Amino acid sequence: MLKRPRRIRKSSAIRSLVQETTLSPQDLVAPFFLIKGNACKEEIASLPGVYRYSLDLLCKEAERLHAQGIQAVALFPVIPKEDKDPLGKHSLDEKGLIPHAVRVLKKELPTLTVITDIALDPYTSHGHDGLLGNSGDVLNDETVDVLAKMAILHAEAGADFVAPSDMMDGRVAAIRKMLDLHKKQEVGILSYTAKYASSLYAPFREAVGSTLQHGDKKSYQLNPANVREALLEASLDEEEGADILMVKPALFYLDILAKLRERTTLPLCAYHVSGEYAMVMAADERGFLDADKVFLEALTSIKRAGADFIISYAIDRVLPLMIQGR
């Protein structure tokens, strides 16, 4: 036989020479759930090995990961039930959990990139990502006005990127306009461009304490059966000034990620979501899978499909494997 593809697979050294996709710590973003208090650490039942942290402990964890090559964190607030209301007013509190955390993190770890979530669901008593009208529908334009103000708060605190995850129409343009108006041109927008109405978000909602009181999010998040809808959202976000586009979830939507990679020159982020993490951990606990190896393969597949970087709860599981080498 003239053609023997196995010749390039016969040793570890040769395999490394021809490897097409490489996953490194610099490709990963660590998500953190922030709670009030000091020296507080709460394990999340549906996300084994993932915790809610008070700011002091969060800073220590971020410093530990940064020393191992992680370049960015994404912050999500856990708002006490008594501080929630239908309008999500605490989202605009300049002394709130996230603005305060950003200021502290940028002071203590100035080389760490800080990404903040721009959405109302952690703050609203009804659990939706926006303001509700009298009929119970989520109001688009009124919500966008609040999100733009929220983005300015985070930018003024020192956030490197604001990440609108709400899926309201026109929010990227409104946020970009507001940032530029307040001379925050250097602050980037990481847009949740293709955020699908997925069944894989339940552990995340438990983690942030956000429960829908009625309805669902299908009127603003994307239909899992659709591809062209995601491509349209991407073209609009790019026109409106997004700096980075995101696909969420990641593994169930690798085809969307690959199609976007073919169509845009913007960087792409993929969110390896809570349900994708929880499923593997459940199988690992029963001895069906080796979670660490599965996560490394999963994250590599996301990078292979076109992601420039990945938000994942599995960072602590895969970092040792990266350091040791495969």
N, C-alpha and C positions, 0 to 999 in steps of 0.2 A: 504493500500500500504506500502510495506517495504521500497521502494526507493522513497524518496521525495527530489529531488534536490533543491527545493525551500527553504529547511531548512537552507542552507548556503547562502541564499540571503535575509533573512527576515529583517536584520537591517544593517545600515551603518557600525557599528562596526564589525559585522560578515563578511560582504563583504570585508572590508579592511584586515581582518585576512587571507582570502583565495585568495586575489588578486594575480594573477600570474605575471602580468607585471606592473612595476612602472616607471613612467616618472618623472624625477627630473631636476632641472636647470642644474645639472652637466652633463646631457645627451645632452645638446644643445650647438651649436656653432653659434655665431652671425656673419653673413656676413656684411661687410661694403664696401661701394663704396667711394673711396677717390678722391677728386678733389683738384686742386691748390687753393691757397689763404688762407685767414684768416677770421674767423667768417662767413664762407659760409655754407649755408644749403639749398639744393635744393630738393623739393619734386619730386618724380618720378611719372608721370601721371598714368602709368600702374600698379604701385605698391603703392596704397594708404597707407600712414603711414610709408613708407620707403623713406629714404633720401640719397642724396649724401652729404658727409661732407668734409670740409677742416680738416686738421690734428688736429688743436686745438680743434675743436668740436668733432671730432672722439674720441680723447683721453678722453674727458669728458663722452661721451656716453659709451665707453668701461669701464671706471671706475665705472659708475653707474650700468651697467649690472654685472660686476665682483663682486660688493658688494652684488648683489642678487643671487650669486651662479654660474653665467656663467663663465666657466673656459677657454674658447678659443674664438678667433675671426679669421675670414678668410677675407683677404684683396683683393680687386679688384680695379685696377686703372682706372680712367676715364681720358684718354689721349686727350688733345686738338687736333682737326683735323690738325692744322698746324704742330704738332709734329709727325704726323704719316708719314710713308713712306712704300714702298713695302717690305723692309727688317726688319721693326720693330726695327730700331736701338736704339730707346729709351729704349727698354727692357734691354739693357746692360749698361745703364747709372748708375754709382754707386751713383750719387747724385739724381737719379730719385725719383718719388713719393713713390714707395714701399720701396726701401732700406732706405730712410730717415724716413719713417713712422715706419718701424720696429725698427730702432735705438731709436727713441723717445719713442715708446710704451714699449720697453723692459727696458728703463731707468725709465720711470714713473710708469709702472705697471709690475715689474719684475716677479710676480707670475702668470701673464696672459700668456697663450699659444698663440703664434702667428703663423698662417698658411698663406702661401703666394701662390698665383696662378702662375703656371709655364705654360704659353702659350703665343702665339704671337698675338692672335686676337685683344686684346685691343690696340696694337701698330701698326698693319699693316693697310695701307690705303685700301687694298683690303678686309679686314675683315676675312681672313682665319687664322687658327691656326698655320700656318707654312709658309715657304718660297715657292714661286711658281717657277716652271720651265717655259721654253719657251712655252710649250703647255698649260700652265695654271693649270697643275696638282700640287698638294702639294708635295714637295720633302721631303721624309722621313728622310734620313740620314743627310742631310744638316741642316734640322730643328732640329734634335736631338742635333747636335753640339752646336747650339745656346741655346737650352733649358738647356743644361748642364752648360754652362757659366752663364746663368741667375740664375740657382739654386745656384751657388757658390756666386754670388753677394748677394742674399737674405740670404744665410747661414752666410756669413761674417758680414752682418748687424745685425744678431742675431735671425733670424727666427728659430722657434722650428721644424716646418715641412715645407717642400716644397711640393706642390701638383700639379704634372703635369696633366693638364686637356686636353691635345692636342690630345691624342690617337695615337701618332706615335709609330711604332714598335721599341722596344729596348730602349726606352727612360729611363725606370727605371734603367736598368743596366748601361747606360751611366752616369746618374746622380749620382748613388751610387758610381761608380768608381771615378768620379770627386770629390765628397764630401770627399771620403776617401783619395784621393791623396792630397787634401788640408787640411788634418787633421781635417775634420769636421764630424768625425764618429758619433758624438752625435746628428747630425741633422737627423730627420726622413723623410721618404718619404710616403706621403699619396697619393696613386695613384688612379686617376680616372680610375678604372679598367673597369667597365661596364658603359661607357658613351654612351647612345643611341642617335641616330639621331632623336631627339624628336621635336615635334611641340610646346613644352611647354617652350622654351627658349626665346621667343620674348621679354617679359618684361625685362629680364636680358640684352639682347642686347641693348635695349633702354637705360637702366640704365648706361651701360659702354660706350655707343656711338659707338658700333661696328656694322657696317652694311655690309653684303656681297655685293660686287660689281658685282659678277658673280658666277654662279654655286651654289653648296650646299656642305654640309660636310659629305655626305654619303659615300665617299671613305675612310674616316678614323674613323667616329663614327659608332657605332654598329647598325645593322638592327633591328628595333623594333620587328620583327617577330621571332628573334632568341634567343635561350637559350644557346645551346652548345657553341656558339661563346663567350658568356660572361664567361663560365666556362674555356674555353681555355685561354682567356685573364687573368683570375685570376691565373691560374696555372703558366703562364709565368711571371706575375708580382711578384708572390711569389718567384719563382726561381731567379729572377733578383734582389731581395733584398728589395722589398716593405715592409714597416712596417705595413701599414694599407691599406685596400682595400675599394673602394667606389663604390656604385651603384647610378646612376643618370639618370633620375629622380627617385624619391622614390616611390610614391603612385602607379603609373602605372606599377611599376616593383617590387612589393612586392614578386612575385614568384621567381624572380632572387635573391633577397636578401635572401630569405629563403633557396634556393638551395645552395647559397654560404656558408650560415651559417652551412649547413650540411657537407660541404667539406673542410673548412679551419679552422684552429685554430687562424688565425690572427684576430685582431679587424676589425670590419666592420663599415664604415660610410655610411650614406645615405643622399642624397641632396634633401631636400624638395624644389623643384625648383620654380622659379618665376611664371610660369604659373599655378602651383598647388596652389600658394598663391593668384594670381590675380583672378582666377575663383571664389574662395570662397568669396573674398572681393566684387566682382561684385554682387554675389547673396545676400550678406549681405546688400549692399546698396539699393537693391530693396525689402528688407524685406522678402526674401525667406528663409534665413538661419540665424542662430546666429553664426557669424564667430568665436568668441572665443571658443564656445563649439565644433564647427566642427574642428577647428585647434587642440584642445586638443585631440579629438578622433583620428584625422589623425596622429598626432605625436605618440600617443600611439600605433596605428596599425603598424607604421614603427618600433618602438622598439620591438613590439611583433613578427614581422617577422624576427628579428635577428640583427637589427642595435645596435651597442654599443653606438653610438652617431649620432646626426642628425644636419645638417646645415639647418637652417630655417629662413625665414623672419618673421615668426609669433611669435617670442620669446616674444615681448612686449605684444602680445595678450594673451599668455598663462601663463606668469609668475604670474600675479595676481591670477589666478585660482589655480595654484600650491600652492601659499602661503596661500590662504584661505582654501584649501582642498576641496575635492569633496563631 
